[in-house]
Amino acid sequence: MSRMRTAAAATATLLLGGPLLAGCGIKPTGVIESGAAAKVLVPGPGTKGTVYYVTSDGRLAPVPETDQPEESALFLLARLLMGPLDPEKAAGLETRVPAPADKKPPFGLSVNIVSGETMEVRVPFAVAGLSETARRQLVCTAASPNPNYAVVLRGPDTSAGPARCDLDR
């Protein structure tokens, strides 16, 4: 008789509990593709600095540079003025910095340390008309070998800064 009660209890549990468990309202779906996982490039050993390009939504994207002959703001800025390479373009990166008229590196760039905490970057294009994003690209790239420096951008028209790299904007 106890076997019958156990079977009856199990049947009742399935009949009554089944609808409760299935009644959550979530319907099964297939796999939904949402794109590739995010990738963050972190400068590691052997990095000579970082070039900052721009994502399609206007944020700065760091590209660690390992191929430069030395850790130098001038080399990094020249790399920035060359624009993103094919793999960087394929990743959706672009630049807001204008292309220089001089097509031969270092493109009319120069970098001078003005004081223990200020670096002056001379660029071959007008500074007054640069977008805020372009200014941030230049400042963050120039300061990447040594973030302790504030950067003054000096063009043929005027100068801007000093400014520090602020990636939170």
N, C-alpha and C positions, 0 to 999 in steps of 0.2 A: 504494500500500500504506500510506503514511503517513496518508492520509485515513481509511482504515479503522481504523487504530490510534487516531486522534484521536476518531473517532465511537464506537469501542468504549470508550475511556477515559471519554468524556463520559457514555455510557450507564451504565457501572459506577458512576461518581460519583453519578449521580442515583439509581440503585437502592440503593446502599449509604448514601449521605449523606442521602437524603430521610428515612428513618426516624430517623436521629440528630438531624436538625434538628427534626423534628416531635415528638420524644419528651420534651419538657421537662415535660409534665404540666399545663400551664396551658391550660385550656379557654377558648375565646372567650366573652365575655359581652356583653350589651347595655349601654347607658348606665345607670348607677345614680345616681339623684338623691339628693343628700344635703343639700339646703337652700341657702340663699343664702350668699354669701361673708360673712365677718365684716367688720364695719364699726367703725372706731375713730374717734371724734370728737376732733380735736385743736384746741384753742383757737387761733384765728388772729387776724389783725389785726381790730380792731373788737370783739373779745370783751370783755365787761365783767365777766367772771368765769365760774365754772362751777357749775352746780347738779348735785348728785350724787343720782341715783336708784339703784334696786336692780334687778338682773337676777333672773330666776326662780330662779337657783341661789345667790342671796344676795351676789353681788359688786357693788361700787359701779360705776356707769356714769356717766361724765362727760357732761353736756349743756352745751356752751358757750352762754352767754347773750349775745345781741347786742342784744336789744330793750329792755334796761333803760336808764333815762335817765342813769344814772351808774354808775361802778364802785364798788359799795357792798355790803358784807356784809349790811346790812339789807335791801336790795332782793333780793339773792340768796336770803336766808333766807325772805323773804316768798314768793318764787317757789316755793321748796321746799315751804312749808306749803300752797300752793295745790294741790300734787300734780301728777302728770304730765298734760300736755295730751294730746289725742287722738292725735297722731302718736307721742308717746312711749309711750302705752299700747299703740298698735298694734305698736310695736317690742318690747313685752313688759316695759316698765319700770314699776316701782311704787315705793312709798315705805313705809318702816317707821316714819316719824315720825307721831305721832298728829295727827289733825285738830284744829285749835284750836277752842275754844268760840266765840270771837269770829270771825265770818265776814268781817269787813271788814279789809283790809290796813291796817296792818302786823301785824294779828293779836295785838297785845299784845307784840310783839318789841321788844327794844332791844339796841343794840350799843355798848359803851364800850371805849375803849382804856385799859387799866389801867396799863400800862407800855410801854416800848419794844419789848417782846417778848410781851406778854400782852393778849389781847382777852377781854372778858367778854360773853357772849351770854345775855340774859335771855329765857327762853321761857315761854309761858303754860300749860305743863303740867308735871306732875311729872317730875323728872329721874331719880329713883332707880329707877323701873320701866322706863326705856328699855332696849331691847335694845342690844347692842353695835353692831349694824348701824345703828340709828337714831342713836346717838351719833356714829358715824363719818360718817354723812350730814350731820349738823349741823356737825361740826367741819370736815370737808373743804369744805363749801359756804361756811362763814363765812370760812375761811382762803384761799379760792381767789383773791381779788384780791391778797392779800399772804401767801404761804406762810411768811413769817418769823415770823408770830404763832402762839403757842400759844393755844388756846381753852379758856376756862372756861365750862361750861354752868351756868346758874343758873336753877332753877325755883322755884315757890312752896314746895317741900318741902326742897330741899337743893341743893348744887352738885357738879359733877363736873369733874375736870381739875386743872390744865391738861393739854391733850392736843394733839398735832400730827397732821396728816393723814397717815395711813399707808395707802396704797393697796395694799400688798402682802399684806394679810390677807384 
